[in-house]
Amino acid sequence: MKLAGLKTVENAHDESIWASAWVPATDNRPALLLTGSLDETVRLWRTDELSPAAPPSGGHALGVVSVAAHPGGVVAASASLDSFIRVFDVEGNNTIATLEAPPSEVWNMQFEPKGTILAVAGGSSASVKLWDTSSWQLIDSLAIPRQESSRPSDRTGGGKFVLSVAWSPDGKRLACGSMDGTICIFDVHRAKFLHHLEGHFMPVRSLVYSPLDSRVIFSACDDTHVHMYDAEGKSLVASMSGHSSWVLSVDASPDGAAIATGSSDRTVRLWDLTMRASVQTMTSHSDQVWSVAFRPPGAAGVRTGRLASVSDDKSISLYDYS
């Protein structure tokens, strides 16, 4: 796999862009790119020309820190520093639900693969909130336990700050990454904590499971490393280095052969999982890259893959690969 720069749109938002996600294609339209910014808006983009697919949508009083799309491609959600999650329909931008959380308790979020649950990293609540997507009621709160081997400086498990969440492709496991570097694995159906994954000691800002293997998970950390774990065997499979600063985002290609990362070193890197090494570096951004996202498969007539990245420089970049 090799990335080829397709297009970059400067000043796509009025402020830093911190979040991106692909809205899957439906019978009526191709996939769309969803972005969220500190300018308090969420925007939808057509994937070929990177032109606006709808007017900017507001609804938040502070910056947007995370966006997520339902696998059905009809519903999306945006989370803001204003402590609200806005759930809306993609076509009409009508608000479906507003989910409230205390201050600093809404960070990264992701829909379960079948779309029945929205998981939200609970920030200072030291928990992951699970919302039912049919009623939009809170159905569970998974508390992050203190790690037995925590360093003496970790005075309390309640001090954990949860930054990231990821679902396994079969929907049975939920992983969450915290400010202190710990990664927790939960059995969602039993609402039971299973174990920690060890190896990081700085914030884990992004997690993604392999789309092909529910045992394999990748983490992006401020320690400049990307880790590959066997999430069931609790073992670190590989520690991959290449970025010169914080790794802020990681996503896996739909074929499971590669991952992409975005970093505060201003670059996007492509990693070959057979080699377990960085094989390509893209330098289209002039500031830190907060999010990278591979377009999901399944769109009719689409022959090439696509990757998007967004940055503090207010730009969006698209890359093709085949």
C-alpha positions in Angstrom: 0.0 0.0 0.0 1.2 3.5 -0.8 -0.5 6.8 -0.1 -0.9 9.5 -2.8 -1.9 13.0 -1.9 -5.2 13.8 -3.5 -6.3 17.2 -2.2 -5.9 19.6 0.7 -8.4 22.2 1.7 -7.0 25.1 3.6 -9.2 27.0 6.2 -11.8 24.2 6.1 -12.9 25.5 9.5 -12.4 28.8 11.2 -10.4 27.2 14.1 -8.4 24.1 14.8 -9.9 20.8 13.5 -9.7 18.2 16.2 -12.0 15.4 15.0 -13.0 13.5 11.8 -15.0 10.4 10.9 -16.4 8.9 7.8 -20.2 8.6 7.4 -20.8 5.3 5.6 -22.4 5.4 2.2 -26.2 4.7 1.9 -28.3 3.6 -1.1 -28.8 7.3 -1.9 -25.4 8.8 -1.6 -21.6 8.0 -1.3 -19.7 8.2 2.0 -19.2 11.6 3.5 -16.4 13.0 5.7 -17.5 14.5 9.0 -15.3 17.0 10.8 -15.5 18.8 14.1 -13.6 22.0 15.1 -12.9 24.3 18.0 -15.0 26.9 16.0 -18.0 25.0 17.5 -19.2 23.6 14.2 -19.5 20.3 12.5 -19.1 20.0 8.7 -19.9 17.4 6.1 -17.7 17.0 3.0 -18.1 15.2 -0.3 -15.3 12.7 -0.6 -14.0 13.3 -4.1 -13.8 17.1 -4.5 -13.8 17.8 -0.7 -16.6 20.3 -1.2 -19.2 21.1 1.5 -22.1 18.6 1.4 -24.2 20.7 3.8 -24.0 24.1 5.5 -21.9 24.1 8.8 -24.0 22.9 11.7 -23.8 24.5 15.1 -25.6 23.4 18.2 -22.5 23.6 20.5 -21.4 26.5 22.8 -17.7 25.4 22.8 -15.3 23.5 20.6 -16.1 20.1 19.2 -13.6 17.5 20.4 -15.1 14.3 18.8 -17.4 13.1 16.1 -18.8 9.7 15.3 -21.0 8.2 12.6 -23.5 5.4 13.0 -22.7 2.4 10.8 -26.0 2.8 9.0 -24.8 6.1 7.6 -28.0 8.0 8.6 -27.1 9.3 12.1 -24.0 11.0 13.5 -22.9 12.5 16.8 -20.7 15.4 17.9 -19.2 15.9 21.4 -18.1 19.3 22.7 -16.2 20.9 25.5 -19.7 22.4 26.4 -20.4 18.9 28.0 -23.1 18.0 25.5 -23.3 15.3 22.8 -25.5 16.3 19.9 -27.0 13.4 18.0 -28.4 14.4 14.5 -29.6 13.0 11.3 -27.0 13.4 8.5 -29.4 14.3 5.7 -31.4 17.1 7.4 -29.1 18.0 10.3 -32.0 17.8 12.6 -31.2 17.2 16.3 -32.4 13.7 17.4 -31.1 13.8 20.9 -28.9 15.9 23.2 -26.9 13.8 25.7 -25.7 15.7 28.8 -22.6 15.0 30.8 -20.8 17.0 33.6 -17.9 19.3 32.6 -14.8 17.5 31.2 -16.6 14.2 31.0 -17.1 13.9 27.2 -14.2 13.0 25.0 -13.7 10.4 22.3 -16.7 8.3 21.3 -17.6 5.5 18.9 -20.7 3.6 17.8 -20.7 -0.2 18.4 -20.3 -2.0 15.1 -24.0 -2.9 14.8 -25.0 0.6 15.9 -26.9 -0.3 19.0 -24.7 1.5 21.6 -22.7 4.7 21.6 -19.7 4.5 23.9 -18.2 7.7 25.3 -14.9 8.2 27.0 -15.9 9.8 30.2 -12.9 12.0 30.9 -12.6 12.9 34.6 -15.4 10.6 35.5 -12.9 7.7 35.1 -15.6 5.8 33.3 -17.0 4.9 29.9 -20.6 5.8 29.3 -22.8 3.6 27.2 -25.9 5.1 25.5 -28.7 3.1 23.9 -29.2 4.3 20.3 -32.8 3.5 20.1 -33.9 5.4 23.2 -30.8 7.6 23.8 -30.9 6.6 27.4 -27.8 6.0 29.5 -27.7 2.2 30.0 -24.4 1.7 31.8 -21.3 3.3 33.1 -18.1 1.2 33.1 -15.8 2.3 35.8 -12.1 2.2 35.2 -10.4 0.3 38.0 -7.1 1.2 39.5 -4.2 -0.9 38.1 -2.7 -3.1 40.8 0.9 -2.4 39.6 0.3 1.4 39.4 3.3 3.5 40.2 3.4 5.1 43.8 2.7 8.5 42.2 -0.8 7.2 41.2 -2.6 8.0 44.4 -6.1 7.0 43.3 -7.8 5.1 40.5 -10.5 7.8 40.6 -7.9 10.2 39.2 -7.9 8.5 35.9 -8.9 10.6 32.9 -10.4 8.6 30.1 -9.5 9.9 26.6 -10.2 7.2 24.1 -12.5 4.2 23.3 -12.6 1.5 20.6 -14.9 -1.4 19.9 -13.8 -4.8 18.7 -15.2 -5.7 15.3 -17.5 -8.3 16.8 -18.8 -5.8 19.4 -17.9 -8.0 22.4 -15.0 -6.0 23.7 -14.6 -2.3 24.5 -11.1 -0.8 25.0 -10.4 2.6 26.6 -7.2 4.5 27.0 -6.4 6.9 29.8 -4.3 9.9 30.6 -1.9 7.8 32.7 -1.1 5.4 29.8 -3.3 2.5 30.9 -5.6 0.6 28.5 -8.6 -1.2 29.9 -10.5 -4.1 28.2 -14.1 -4.7 29.1 -16.5 -7.5 28.3 -19.5 -5.3 27.3 -22.3 -7.8 27.5 -21.3 -8.7 31.1 -20.3 -5.1 31.9 -17.2 -6.6 33.3 -13.6 -5.3 33.4 -11.3 -8.0 32.1 -7.7 -6.7 32.3 -5.2 -3.9 31.6 -2.8 -3.7 28.7 0.6 -2.3 29.8 3.4 -0.5 28.1 2.5 3.2 28.0 3.0 5.7 30.7 1.7 8.8 29.0 -1.8 9.7 27.6 -3.3 7.2 25.2 -5.3 9.5 22.9 -6.5 7.0 20.3 -7.3 3.3 19.9 -8.4 1.1 17.1 -9.0 -2.7 16.7 -7.9 -4.6 13.7 -11.0 -4.9 11.4 -9.9 -8.6 10.8 -9.0 -9.8 14.3 -10.8 -9.0 17.5 -7.7 -9.9 19.4 -5.5 -7.2 17.9 -5.6 -3.6 19.0 -3.4 -0.5 18.2 -2.7 2.4 20.5 -1.5 6.0 19.8 0.4 7.6 22.8 2.1 10.8 23.8 5.3 8.7 24.3 5.7 8.9 20.5 5.1 5.1 20.1 2.4 3.1 18.5 1.7 -0.2 20.2 0.2 -3.4 18.8 -1.3 -5.6 21.5 -2.9 -9.0 21.7 -5.9 -7.7 23.7 -7.0 -11.1 24.8 -3.6 -12.5 25.7 -2.7 -9.2 27.4 0.6 -9.1 25.6 2.5 -6.3 23.8 3.1 -7.7 20.3 5.1 -4.7 18.9 6.2 -1.2 19.8 6.6 0.9 16.7 8.5 4.2 16.6 8.9 6.8 14.0 7.1 10.0 15.1 9.2 12.6 16.9 6.3 13.8 19.1 2.9 12.8 20.5 0.9 10.4 18.5 -2.6 11.8 18.5 -4.6 9.4 16.3 -4.5 6.0 14.9 -6.8 4.2 12.4 -6.6 0.8 10.7 -7.1 0.3 6.9 -10.3 -1.7 6.0 -8.2 -4.6 4.7 -6.2 -4.8 8.0 -2.9 -4.6 6.2 -1.8 -1.1 7.5 -2.5 1.6 10.0 -2.2 5.3 9.7 -1.3 7.8 12.5 -1.4 11.5 13.0 1.0 13.3 15.3 1.9 16.6 16.9 5.1 16.4 14.8 2.8 17.6 11.9 3.0 14.4 9.9 0.8 11.5 8.9 2.5 8.1 8.8 1.6 4.9 7.1 2.6 1.7 8.9 3.0 -1.7 7.2 1.8 -4.4 9.7 3.8 -7.2 8.1 7.0 -5.2 8.6 5.6 -3.5 11.7 7.3 -0.3 10.6 6.6 3.1 9.2 6.8 3.0 5.4 5.6 6.4 4.4 5.4 9.9 5.8 3.1 12.6 4.5 3.8 16.3 5.2 0.7 18.1 4.0 0.0 19.8 7.3 1.8 22.7 9.0 0.6 22.0 12.5 -0.3 19.0 14.7 -2.5 16.3 13.1 -5.4 15.5 15.5 -7.2 12.8 13.5 -6.7 10.3 10.7 -9.6 8.2 9.3 -9.8 5.5 6.6 -12.9 5.6 4.5 -15.0 2.4 5.2 -15.4 -0.2 2.5 -18.6 -1.1 0.7 -19.4 1.9 -1.5 -20.5 0.9 -5.0 -18.1 1.7 -7.8 -15.3 2.8 -5.4 -12.0 1.3 -6.6 -9.5 3.0 -4.5 -9.2 3.5 -0.8 -9.1 6.9 0.9 -7.6 8.4 4.0 -8.4 11.7 5.6 -6.4 13.8 8.1 -7.3 17.0 9.9 -5.1 19.5 11.8 -4.6 22.4 14.0 -3.7 24.3 10.8 -7.5 24.3 10.0 -7.0 22.1 6.9 -8.3 18.7 5.7 -6.1 16.5 3.6 -7.2 13.5 1.5 -5.0 10.6 0.3 -5.7 7.8 -2.1 -4.3 4.3 -1.9 -4.7 1.1 -3.8 
